[in-house]
Amino acid sequence: METETIIKIRGYHIDHFGHVNHARYIEFLEEARWAYMDTHNLIELFHRTGIVHVVADLFVTYKGSARAGDTVHIKTHLEKAGRVSFTMGQRIFVNSVLILDAGITNVFFDMNHHGAVEPSMALISGWPDLSVCLKKGGVKNEE
C-alpha cells in the first residue's frame, strides 16, 4: 500500500541557488520511509522479530526542483523484495509534476548475529505488502 507524505518547503530547505539542494531530498525520502513504517506499524514488528534493515543502495533521478513555499508530495511503496533485501520506490511531486524518482534497497539484518538474513515468517505475515511482493516473485504491482 502506497503512502503519501507531505512536506512544506521552508527557507532553511533552500540552498544559495534558490532551490532545494540535492542532498536535502535524501532527508525528505528518509522522512517519508519512516512515515511508511509508522503507517504499517513496521518499526515495532522489526524489533519484535529481531530483524532490522540497513540501506545498501540508493538511486535518485532528479527531474525538477522545489522552491520555498512549494509543497512536496512524497509517494512511497514497496517496489520489490529479494531473498535478503527489499527496495522501496519513492517519487516526489510538486503540483502533480514528478520532480524526483528514487529507489532505496535495504538488506534485512539480524540484530543479534549482525549479518544479512531472510525475513522471518513473522515479519512476512506482519507486513502484508512484503507478503504480496514475495508471492509475486519479488515484484509488487502498484495499482
DSSP file (Angstrom, degrees, kcal/mol; ACC not computed):
  #  RESIDUE AA STRUCTURE BP1 BP2  ACC     N-H-->O    O-->H-N    N-H-->O    O-->H-N    TCO  KAPPA ALPHA  PHI   PSI    X-CA   Y-CA   Z-CA
    1    1 A M              0   0    0      0, 0.0     2,-0.2     0, 0.0    77,-0.1   0.000 360.0 360.0 360.0 126.8    0.0    0.0    0.0
    2    2 A E        -     0   0    0     75,-0.1     2,-0.3    73,-0.0    75,-0.2  -0.513 360.0-158.4 -76.5 139.7    1.4    3.3   -1.0
    3    3 A T  E     -A   76   0A   0     73,-2.5    73,-2.3    -2,-0.2     2,-0.4  -0.808   5.0-144.1-112.8 160.3    1.7    6.1    1.5
    4    4 A E  E     -A   75   0A   0     -2,-0.3     2,-0.4    71,-0.2    71,-0.2  -0.992  10.0-168.8-127.7 129.9    1.9    9.8    0.9
    5    5 A T  E     -A   74   0A   0     69,-2.5    69,-3.3    -2,-0.4     2,-0.5  -0.959   9.6-154.1-116.3 133.5    4.0   12.3    3.0
    6    6 A I  E     -A   73   0A   0     -2,-0.4     2,-0.4    67,-0.2    67,-0.2  -0.927  12.3-178.4-113.4 129.2    3.5   16.0    2.5
    7    7 A I  E     -A   72   0A   0     65,-2.3    65,-3.0    -2,-0.5     2,-0.5  -0.993  20.5-141.1-129.0 128.3    6.3   18.5    3.3
    8    8 A K  E     -A   71   0A   0     -2,-0.4     2,-0.5    63,-0.2    63,-0.2  -0.762  27.7-123.3 -84.7 127.0    6.1   22.2    3.1
    9    9 A I        -     0   0    0     61,-3.2    60,-2.4    -2,-0.5     2,-0.2  -0.602  33.6-169.0 -76.8 123.4    9.3   23.7    1.7
   10   10 A R    >   -     0   0    0     -2,-0.5     3,-1.7    58,-0.2     4,-0.4  -0.595  37.2 -99.2-107.4 168.8   10.7   26.2    4.1
   11   11 A G  G >  S+     0   0    0      1,-0.3     3,-1.4    -2,-0.2    57,-0.1   0.834 120.1  60.0 -57.8 -35.4   13.6   28.7    3.8
   12   12 A Y  G 3  S+     0   0    0      1,-0.3    -1,-0.3     0, 0.0    -3,-0.0   0.602  97.6  60.8 -73.3  -9.1   16.0   26.5    5.6
   13   13 A H  G <  S+     0   0    0     -3,-1.7     8,-1.0     2,-0.1     2,-0.3   0.601  91.1  90.3 -83.7 -13.3   15.5   23.8    3.0
   14   14 A I  B <   -G   20   0B   0     -3,-1.4     6,-0.2    -4,-0.4     2,-0.1  -0.604  63.9-148.9 -94.6 142.0   16.8   26.1    0.2
   15   15 A D    >   -     0   0    0      4,-2.6     3,-2.1    -2,-0.3    -1,-0.1  -0.357  42.8 -85.6 -95.2-176.9   20.4   26.5   -0.9
   16   16 A H  T 3  S+     0   0    0      1,-0.3    -2,-0.0     2,-0.1    -1,-0.0   0.559 125.1  65.1 -71.2  -5.7   22.1   29.6   -2.3
   17   17 A F  T 3  S-     0   0    0      2,-0.3    -1,-0.3     0, 0.0     3,-0.1   0.472 117.1-110.6 -90.8  -3.0   20.8   28.8   -5.8
   18   18 A G  S <  S+     0   0    0     -3,-2.1    50,-0.4     1,-0.3     2,-0.3   0.557  85.5  84.6  90.4   8.5   17.2   29.3   -4.6
   19   19 A H  S    S-     0   0    0     48,-0.1    -4,-2.6    -6,-0.0    -1,-0.3  -0.864  91.3 -73.1-134.3 171.5   16.0   25.7   -4.7
   20   20 A V  B     -G   14   0B   0     46,-2.5    -6,-0.2    -2,-0.3    46,-0.2  -0.477  55.1-118.8 -66.1 128.7   16.1   22.6   -2.5
   21   21 A N    >>  -     0   0    0     -8,-1.0     4,-1.1    -2,-0.2     3,-0.8  -0.369  20.2-115.8 -67.6 147.3   19.6   21.2   -2.5
   22   22 A H  H 3> S+     0   0    0      1,-0.3     4,-0.7     2,-0.2     3,-0.4   0.842 114.4  53.4 -55.0 -37.4   20.0   17.6   -3.9
   23   23 A A  H >> S+     0   0    0      1,-0.2     4,-1.0     2,-0.2     3,-0.6   0.825  99.5  61.9 -70.4 -30.7   21.1   16.3   -0.5
   24   24 A R  H <> S+     0   0    0     -3,-0.8     4,-1.9     1,-0.2     3,-0.3   0.844  94.6  62.6 -64.1 -33.0   18.1   17.7    1.3
   25   25 A Y  H 3X S+     0   0    0     -4,-1.1     4,-2.6    -3,-0.4    -1,-0.2   0.857  96.1  59.5 -60.5 -33.5   15.8   15.5   -0.9
   26   26 A I  H <X S+     0   0    0     -4,-0.7     4,-2.1    -3,-0.6    -1,-0.2   0.894 104.7  49.6 -61.9 -38.7   17.5   12.4    0.7
   27   27 A E  H  X S+     0   0    0     -4,-1.0     4,-2.5    -3,-0.3    -1,-0.2   0.895 109.3  51.6 -65.4 -40.0   16.3   13.6    4.1
   28   28 A F  H  X S+     0   0    0     -4,-1.9     4,-2.2     2,-0.2    -2,-0.2   0.915 109.2  50.4 -62.0 -42.3   12.8   14.1    2.7
   29   29 A L  H  X S+     0   0    0     -4,-2.6     4,-2.2     2,-0.2    -1,-0.2   0.909 110.0  50.3 -62.0 -41.9   12.9   10.5    1.3
   30   30 A E  H  X S+     0   0    0     -4,-2.1     4,-2.3     2,-0.2    -2,-0.2   0.923 108.9  51.7 -61.7 -45.0   14.0    9.2    4.7
   31   31 A E  H  X S+     0   0    0     -4,-2.5     4,-2.0     1,-0.2    -1,-0.2   0.910 110.6  48.7 -57.5 -43.2   11.2   11.1    6.4
   32   32 A A  H  X S+     0   0    0     -4,-2.2     4,-2.2     2,-0.2    -1,-0.2   0.857 108.7  52.5 -68.7 -35.3    8.7    9.5    4.0
   33   33 A R  H  X S+     0   0    0     -4,-2.2     4,-2.5     2,-0.2    -1,-0.2   0.899 109.0  50.4 -67.6 -38.5   10.1    6.0    4.6
   34   34 A W  H  X S+     0   0    0     -4,-2.3     4,-2.8     2,-0.2    -2,-0.2   0.906 109.5  51.2 -63.2 -40.2    9.7    6.5    8.4
   35   35 A A  H  X S+     0   0    0     -4,-2.0     4,-2.9     2,-0.2    -2,-0.2   0.908 109.2  50.7 -62.6 -41.0    6.1    7.6    7.8
   36   36 A Y  H  X S+     0   0    0     -4,-2.2     4,-1.9     2,-0.2    -2,-0.2   0.941 111.5  48.1 -59.3 -47.2    5.5    4.4    5.7
   37   37 A M  H  <>S+     0   0    0     -4,-2.5     5,-2.8     1,-0.2     6,-0.5   0.913 113.0  47.8 -61.6 -43.2    7.0    2.3    8.5
   38   38 A D  H ><5S+     0   0    0     -4,-2.8     3,-1.5     1,-0.2    -2,-0.2   0.934 109.8  52.5 -61.8 -46.5    4.8    4.1   11.1
   39   39 A T  H 3<5S+     0   0    0     -4,-2.9    -1,-0.2     1,-0.3    -2,-0.2   0.854 116.3  39.5 -58.6 -36.7    1.6    3.7    8.9
   40   40 A H  T 3<5S-     0   0    0     -4,-1.9    -1,-0.3    -5,-0.2    -2,-0.2   0.282 108.3-122.2 -98.7  10.0    2.2    0.0    8.6
   41   41 A N  T <>5 +     0   0    0     -3,-1.5     4,-0.9    -4,-0.2    -3,-0.2   0.856  65.7 140.9  53.8  39.5    3.4   -0.5   12.2
   42   42 A L  H  >< +     0   0    0     -5,-2.8     4,-3.0    -6,-0.2     5,-0.2   0.750  51.3  67.7 -87.0 -25.0    6.7   -1.9   11.0
   43   43 A I  H  > S+     0   0    0     -6,-0.5     4,-2.1     1,-0.2     5,-0.2   0.959 107.0  40.6 -62.0 -49.8    9.1   -0.4   13.4
   44   44 A E  H  > S+     0   0    0      1,-0.2     4,-2.8     2,-0.2    -1,-0.2   0.895 114.8  54.0 -63.8 -39.9    7.8   -2.5   16.3
   45   45 A L  H  X S+     0   0    0     -4,-0.9     4,-2.0     2,-0.2     6,-0.3   0.925 107.8  49.3 -61.6 -45.9    7.4   -5.5   14.1
   46   46 A F  H  X>S+     0   0    0     -4,-3.0     5,-2.0     1,-0.2     4,-0.6   0.940 114.6  44.4 -58.7 -47.8   11.1   -5.3   13.0
   47   47 A H  H ><5S+     0   0    0     -4,-2.1     3,-0.8    -5,-0.2    -2,-0.2   0.892 110.9  53.9 -66.6 -38.8   12.3   -5.0   16.6
   48   48 A R  H 3<5S+     0   0    0     -4,-2.8    -1,-0.2     1,-0.2    -2,-0.2   0.858 111.5  45.8 -63.1 -35.0   10.0   -7.8   17.8
   49   49 A T  H 3<5S-     0   0    0     -4,-2.0    -1,-0.2     2,-0.2    -2,-0.2   0.503 111.8-119.5 -87.6  -4.0   11.3  -10.2   15.2
   50   50 A G  T <<5S+     0   0    0     -3,-0.8    61,-2.7    -4,-0.6    62,-0.5   0.668  76.9 117.5  76.1  15.3   15.0   -9.2   15.9
   51   51 A I  E   < +B  110   0A   0     -5,-2.0    -1,-0.3    -6,-0.3     2,-0.2  -0.947  35.7 172.8-118.8 136.1   15.4   -8.0   12.3
   52   52 A V  E     -B  109   0A   0     57,-2.9    57,-3.0    -2,-0.4     2,-0.4  -0.661  24.9-124.2-121.8-176.3   16.3   -4.5   11.2
   53   53 A H  E     -B  108   0A   0     55,-0.2     2,-0.4    -2,-0.2    55,-0.2  -0.995  15.3-161.7-135.4 145.0   17.1   -3.2    7.8
   54   54 A V  E     -B  107   0A   0     53,-1.9    53,-2.6    -2,-0.4     2,-0.3  -0.961  29.8-107.6-125.0 142.3   20.1   -1.2    6.6
   55   55 A V  E     +B  106   0A   0     -2,-0.4    51,-0.3    51,-0.2     3,-0.1  -0.502  39.1 167.7 -69.5 128.9   20.4    0.9    3.4
   56   56 A A  E     +     0   0A   0     49,-3.3     2,-0.3     1,-0.4    50,-0.2   0.652  63.8  11.4-111.8 -27.6   22.6   -0.9    0.9
   57   57 A D  E     -B  105   0A   0     48,-1.7    48,-2.3     2,-0.0    -1,-0.4  -0.995  55.4-171.5-155.4 147.2   21.9    1.1   -2.3
   58   58 A L  E     -B  104   0A   0     -2,-0.3     2,-0.4    46,-0.2    46,-0.2  -0.983   2.6-176.6-142.8 126.9   20.2    4.4   -3.2
   59   59 A F  E     -B  103   0A   0     44,-2.4    44,-2.0    -2,-0.4     2,-0.4  -0.989   5.5-176.7-124.1 140.3   19.5    5.7   -6.7
   60   60 A V  E     -B  102   0A   0     -2,-0.4     2,-0.6    42,-0.2    42,-0.2  -0.998  11.9-165.4-135.5 131.0   17.9    9.1   -7.3
   61   61 A T  E     -B  101   0A   0     40,-3.0    40,-2.2    -2,-0.4     2,-0.5  -0.968  15.1-151.5-116.1 115.1   16.9   10.6  -10.6
   62   62 A Y  E     +B  100   0A   0     -2,-0.6    38,-0.2    38,-0.2     3,-0.1  -0.743  24.4 165.5 -88.3 127.9   16.3   14.4  -10.3
   63   63 A K        -     0   0    0     36,-3.0     2,-0.3    -2,-0.5    37,-0.2   0.465  64.8 -15.8-119.4  -8.4   13.7   15.6  -12.8
   64   64 A G        -     0   0    0     35,-1.6     2,-0.3    33,-0.0    -1,-0.2  -0.904  68.6-105.4-171.7-166.0   12.9   19.1  -11.4
   65   65 A S        -     0   0    0     -2,-0.3     2,-0.3    -3,-0.1   -44,-0.1  -0.955  10.8-136.9-143.5 162.0   13.2   21.2   -8.3
   66   66 A A        -     0   0    0     -2,-0.3   -46,-2.5   -46,-0.2     2,-0.3  -0.887  19.8-162.4-116.5 151.4   11.2   22.6   -5.4
   67   67 A R    >   -     0   0    0     -2,-0.3     3,-2.4   -48,-0.2   -58,-0.2  -0.818  39.9 -64.6-128.2 167.0   11.5   26.1   -4.1
   68   68 A A  T 3  S+     0   0    0    -50,-0.4   -58,-0.2    -2,-0.3     3,-0.1  -0.235 122.5  26.3 -52.6 135.1   10.5   27.8   -0.9
   69   69 A G  T 3  S+     0   0    0    -60,-2.4    -1,-0.3     1,-0.4   -59,-0.1   0.098  93.3 121.1  95.0 -21.7    6.7   27.8   -0.4
   70   70 A D    <   -     0   0    0     -3,-2.4   -61,-3.2   -62,-0.1     2,-0.5  -0.333  56.7-139.1 -68.7 156.2    6.2   24.7   -2.5
   71   71 A T  E     -A    8   0A   0    -63,-0.2    24,-0.6    -3,-0.1     2,-0.4  -0.986  16.6-154.1-114.8 124.0    4.5   21.7   -1.0
   72   72 A V  E     -AC   7  94A   0    -65,-3.0   -65,-2.3    -2,-0.5     2,-0.5  -0.794   2.9-153.9-100.6 142.7    6.1   18.4   -2.0
   73   73 A H  E     -AC   6  93A   0     20,-2.4    20,-2.4    -2,-0.4     2,-0.6  -0.969   9.7-162.0-114.3 119.3    4.1   15.1   -2.0
   74   74 A I  E     -AC   5  92A   0    -69,-3.3   -69,-2.5    -2,-0.5     2,-0.5  -0.907   0.8-161.3-108.7 118.1    6.3   12.0   -1.5
   75   75 A K  E     -AC   4  91A   0     16,-2.8    16,-2.1    -2,-0.6     2,-0.4  -0.866  11.6-174.0-101.8 128.6    4.7    8.7   -2.5
   76   76 A T  E     +AC   3  90A   0    -73,-2.3   -73,-2.5    -2,-0.5     2,-0.3  -0.969  11.1 155.6-127.9 134.1    6.4    5.6   -1.0
   77   77 A H  E     - C   0  89A   0     12,-2.3    12,-2.8    -2,-0.4     2,-0.7  -0.986  49.4 -96.8-151.1 159.1    5.7    2.0   -1.7
   78   78 A L  E     - C   0  88A   0     -2,-0.3    10,-0.2    10,-0.2     3,-0.1  -0.718  40.0-179.2 -76.5 118.6    7.4   -1.4   -1.5
   79   79 A E  E     -     0   0A   0      8,-2.8    61,-2.0    -2,-0.7     2,-0.3   0.891  56.0 -19.4 -90.2 -45.5    8.7   -1.9   -5.0
   80   80 A K  E     -DC 139  87A   0      7,-1.5     7,-3.1    59,-0.2     2,-0.4  -0.986  51.9-149.4-159.3 163.2   10.3   -5.3   -4.9
   81   81 A A  E     - C   0  86A   0     57,-2.1     5,-0.3    -2,-0.3     2,-0.2  -0.998  10.5-172.2-140.5 143.4   11.8   -7.9   -2.5
   82   82 A G        -     0   0    0      3,-3.6    56,-0.1    -2,-0.4    52,-0.0  -0.454  50.3 -73.8-117.6-166.7   14.5  -10.4   -2.8
   83   83 A R  S    S+     0   0    0      1,-0.2     3,-0.0    -2,-0.2    55,-0.0   0.892 128.0   3.1 -61.1 -42.7   15.8  -13.2   -0.6
   84   84 A V  S    S+     0   0    0     34,-0.2    24,-2.6    32,-0.0     2,-0.3   0.176 127.3  53.5-129.9  16.3   17.5  -10.9    1.9
   85   85 A S  E     - E   0 107A   0     22,-0.3    -3,-3.6    31,-0.1     2,-0.3  -0.941  52.1-161.2-146.9 166.1   16.6   -7.4    0.6
   86   86 A F  E     -CE  81 106A   0     20,-2.2    20,-3.3    -2,-0.3     2,-0.5  -0.985  13.3-140.8-147.3 154.5   13.8   -5.1   -0.4
   87   87 A T  E     -CE  80 105A   0     -7,-3.1    -8,-2.8    -2,-0.3    -7,-1.5  -0.972   7.6-151.7-121.9 127.0   13.5   -1.9   -2.4
   88   88 A M  E     -CE  78 104A   0     16,-2.6    16,-2.3    -2,-0.5     2,-0.4  -0.838  12.9-147.3 -93.5 128.8   11.3    1.0   -1.6
   89   89 A G  E     -CE  77 103A   0    -12,-2.8   -12,-2.3    -2,-0.5     2,-0.4  -0.807  20.7-178.5 -93.6 136.5   10.2    3.0   -4.6
   90   90 A Q  E     -CE  76 102A   0     12,-2.7    12,-3.2    -2,-0.4     2,-0.4  -0.998  11.9-175.6-140.0 142.0    9.7    6.7   -3.9
   91   91 A R  E     -CE  75 101A   0    -16,-2.1   -16,-2.8    -2,-0.4     2,-0.5  -0.997  11.9-151.6-134.9 139.4    8.5    9.7   -6.1
   92   92 A I  E     -CE  74 100A   0      8,-2.3     7,-3.2    -2,-0.4     8,-1.3  -0.943  15.8-171.8-113.8 133.1    8.4   13.3   -5.2
   93   93 A F  E     -CE  73  98A   0    -20,-2.4   -20,-2.4    -2,-0.5     2,-0.4  -0.925  16.0-165.7-122.7 145.8    5.8   15.6   -6.8
   94   94 A V  E >  S-CE  72  97A   0      3,-2.2     3,-1.9    -2,-0.3   -22,-0.1  -0.992  88.0 -13.3-124.8 122.3    5.3   19.4   -6.8
   95   95 A N  T 3  S-     0   0    0    -24,-0.6    -1,-0.1    -2,-0.4     3,-0.1   0.906 129.6 -56.0  51.4  45.6    1.8   20.4   -8.2
   96   96 A S  T 3  S+     0   0    0      1,-0.2     2,-0.5   -23,-0.0    -1,-0.3   0.538 111.9 124.6  65.9   9.1    1.4   16.9   -9.6
   97   97 A V  E <   - E   0  94A   0     -3,-1.9    -3,-2.2     2,-0.0     2,-0.4  -0.882  65.8-123.3-101.6 126.0    4.6   17.2  -11.5
   98   98 A L  E     + E   0  93A   0     -2,-0.5    -5,-0.2    -5,-0.2     3,-0.1  -0.516  38.4 164.7 -67.8 122.5    7.2   14.5  -10.9
   99   99 A I  E     +     0   0A   0     -7,-3.2   -36,-3.0    -2,-0.4   -35,-1.6   0.528  63.3  24.1-114.8 -10.9   10.5   16.1   -9.8
  100  100 A L  E     -BE  62  92A   0     -8,-1.3    -8,-2.3   -38,-0.2     2,-0.4  -0.970  53.2-168.9-157.3 137.9   12.3   13.1   -8.3
  101  101 A D  E     +BE  61  91A   0    -40,-2.2   -40,-3.0    -2,-0.3     2,-0.3  -0.998  22.8 170.9-126.8 130.7   12.3    9.3   -8.7
  102  102 A A  E     -BE  60  90A   0    -12,-3.2   -12,-2.7    -2,-0.4     2,-0.4  -0.957  24.2-162.7-142.2 156.9   14.2    7.1   -6.3
  103  103 A G  E     -BE  59  89A   0    -44,-2.0   -44,-2.4    -2,-0.3     2,-0.5  -0.987   8.5-166.5-138.6 131.0   14.7    3.5   -5.2
  104  104 A I  E     -BE  58  88A   0    -16,-2.3   -16,-2.6    -2,-0.4     2,-0.5  -0.963   7.5-157.0-122.7 115.0   16.3    2.6   -1.8
  105  105 A T  E     -BE  57  87A   0    -48,-2.3   -49,-3.3    -2,-0.5   -48,-1.7  -0.800  12.2-171.6 -94.9 129.3   17.4   -1.0   -1.4
  106  106 A N  E     -BE  55  86A   0    -20,-3.3   -20,-2.2    -2,-0.5     2,-0.4  -0.882  15.3-138.5-117.8 149.0   17.7   -2.3    2.2
  107  107 A V  E     -BE  54  85A   0    -53,-2.6   -53,-1.9    -2,-0.3     2,-0.3  -0.911  23.2-119.6-106.6 133.8   19.1   -5.5    3.5
  108  108 A F  E     -B   53   0A   0    -24,-2.6     9,-1.7    -2,-0.4     2,-0.4  -0.578  38.3-165.5 -68.2 132.7   17.4   -7.5    6.2
  109  109 A F  E     -BF  52 116A   0    -57,-3.0   -57,-2.9    -2,-0.3     2,-0.5  -0.986  20.9-127.7-133.6 126.8   19.9   -7.6    9.1
  110  110 A D  E  >  -B   51   0A   0      5,-3.0     4,-1.6    -2,-0.4     5,-0.5  -0.607  14.8-152.4 -73.9 120.8   19.8   -9.8   12.2
  111  111 A M  T  4 S+     0   0    0    -61,-2.7    -1,-0.2    -2,-0.5   -60,-0.1   0.803  92.2  39.7 -65.2 -29.9   20.2   -7.6   15.2
  112  112 A N  T  4 S+     0   0    0    -62,-0.5    -1,-0.2     1,-0.1   -61,-0.1   0.844 124.4  33.1 -90.4 -36.9   21.9  -10.3   17.3
  113  113 A H  T  4 S-     0   0    0      2,-0.2    -2,-0.2     0, 0.0    -1,-0.1   0.465  95.8-134.2-102.8  -2.7   24.1  -12.0   14.8
  114  114 A H     <  +     0   0    0     -4,-1.6     2,-0.3     1,-0.2    -3,-0.1   0.912  63.8 103.8  52.8  55.2   25.0   -8.9   12.7
  115  115 A G  S    S-     0   0    0     -5,-0.5    -5,-3.0     0, 0.0    -1,-0.2  -0.982  78.3 -79.9-155.1 164.7   24.5  -10.4    9.3
  116  116 A A  B     +F  109   0A   0     -2,-0.3     2,-0.3    -7,-0.2    -7,-0.2  -0.432  52.9 176.8 -67.0 139.4   22.1  -10.4    6.4
  117  117 A V        -     0   0    0     -9,-1.7    -9,-0.3   -33,-0.3     3,-0.0  -0.939  34.4-103.1-140.0 160.7   19.1  -12.8    6.9
  118  118 A E        -     0   0    0     -2,-0.3   -34,-0.2     1,-0.1   -35,-0.1  -0.603  53.8 -95.3 -77.3 147.9   16.0  -13.8    5.1
  119  119 A P        -     0   0    0      0, 0.0    -1,-0.1     0, 0.0   -34,-0.0  -0.398  41.8-118.1 -65.9 141.7   12.9  -12.3    6.6
  120  120 A S     >  -     0   0    0      1,-0.1     4,-2.6    -2,-0.1     5,-0.2  -0.287  22.1-110.6 -72.7 163.4   11.1  -14.5    9.2
  121  121 A M  H  > S+     0   0    0      1,-0.2     4,-3.0     2,-0.2     5,-0.3   0.856 120.5  57.6 -63.0 -33.9    7.6  -15.7    8.7
  122  122 A A  H  > S+     0   0    0      2,-0.2     4,-1.5     1,-0.2    -1,-0.2   0.903 109.3  44.4 -63.1 -40.2    6.5  -13.4   11.5
  123  123 A L  H  > S+     0   0    0      2,-0.2     4,-1.0     1,-0.2    -2,-0.2   0.926 114.8  48.3 -69.0 -44.5    7.9  -10.4    9.6
  124  124 A I  H >< S+     0   0    0     -4,-2.6     3,-0.6     1,-0.2     7,-0.6   0.933 114.7  44.4 -61.8 -46.7    6.4  -11.5    6.3
  125  125 A S  H 3< S+     0   0    0     -4,-3.0    -1,-0.2     1,-0.2    -2,-0.2   0.804 112.9  52.4 -71.3 -27.0    3.0  -12.1    7.7
  126  126 A G  H 3< S+     0   0    0     -4,-1.5    -1,-0.2    -5,-0.3    -2,-0.2   0.616 106.9  55.4 -82.3 -12.2    3.1   -8.9    9.7
  127  127 A W    XX  -     0   0    0     -4,-1.0     4,-2.0    -3,-0.6     3,-0.8  -0.822  68.7-172.5-120.8  88.4    4.0   -6.8    6.6
  128  128 A P  H 3> S+     0   0    0      0, 0.0     4,-2.6     0, 0.0     5,-0.2   0.834  83.3  56.6 -53.7 -38.7    1.2   -7.6    4.0
  129  129 A D  H 3> S+     0   0    0      1,-0.2     4,-2.5     2,-0.2     5,-0.1   0.905 108.6  48.0 -60.5 -39.9    3.0   -5.7    1.2
  130  130 A L  H <> S+     0   0    0     -3,-0.8     4,-2.8     2,-0.2     5,-0.2   0.914 110.6  51.3 -66.1 -42.7    6.1   -7.9    1.7
  131  131 A S  H  X S+     0   0    0     -4,-2.0     4,-2.0    -7,-0.6    -2,-0.2   0.933 112.8  44.9 -59.2 -47.5    4.0  -11.0    1.7
  132  132 A V  H  X S+     0   0    0     -4,-2.6     4,-1.4     2,-0.2    -2,-0.2   0.918 113.3  51.3 -61.9 -44.8    2.2  -10.0   -1.5
  133  133 A C  H  <>S+     0   0    0     -4,-2.5     5,-2.4    -5,-0.2     6,-0.4   0.922 110.7  46.9 -61.3 -46.2    5.5   -9.0   -3.1
  134  134 A L  H ><5S+     0   0    0     -4,-2.8     3,-1.4     1,-0.2    -1,-0.2   0.862 109.0  54.9 -66.5 -35.6    7.2  -12.3   -2.3
  135  135 A K  H 3<5S+     0   0    0     -4,-2.0    -1,-0.2     1,-0.3    -2,-0.2   0.792 105.4  54.3 -66.2 -27.5    4.3  -14.3   -3.5
  136  136 A K  T ><5S-     0   0    0     -4,-1.4     3,-0.6    -3,-0.4    -1,-0.3   0.167 130.0 -93.7 -93.2  18.5    4.6  -12.5   -6.9
  137  137 A G  T < 5S-     0   0    0     -3,-1.4    -3,-0.2     1,-0.2    -2,-0.1   0.759  79.9 -51.8  79.5  24.2    8.2  -13.4   -7.2
  138  138 A G  T 3 <S+     0   0    0     -5,-2.4   -57,-2.1     1,-0.2     2,-0.5   0.311 115.3  99.5  98.4  -9.2    9.7  -10.3   -5.7
  139  139 A V  B <   -D   80   0A   0     -3,-0.6     2,-0.5    -6,-0.4   -59,-0.2  -0.951  54.9-156.6-117.0 127.9    7.9   -7.7   -7.8
  140  140 A K        -     0   0    0    -61,-2.0     2,-0.6    -2,-0.5    -7,-0.1  -0.885  13.5-139.0-102.3 126.4    4.8   -5.9   -6.4
  141  141 A N        -     0   0    0     -2,-0.5     2,-0.4     2,-0.0   -61,-0.0  -0.742  16.7-139.8 -84.8 123.5    2.5   -4.4   -9.0
  142  142 A E              0   0    0     -2,-0.6   -63,-0.0     1,-0.1   -65,-0.0  -0.665 360.0 360.0 -82.3 134.4    1.2   -1.0   -8.0
  143  143 A E              0   0    0     -2,-0.4    -1,-0.1     0, 0.0    -2,-0.0   0.465 360.0 360.0 -78.9 360.0   -2.4   -0.3   -8.6
